Amino acid sequence: MSFVGEVNKMYSRVMQKIKETQNLSEVSQPFKQGLTIESYLG
């Protein structure tokens, strides 16, 4: 497996997780607002 293939698999997994949590407003709201983890945690 190439490095690019590994990155693509990881990216797909992350996007799937984000889709699964879209209905949880406390999780999806920071992403919708474009905030980073650092600014979300304050």
Helices and strands as residue ranges (DSSP letters): H 3-20, H 25-32, H 37-41
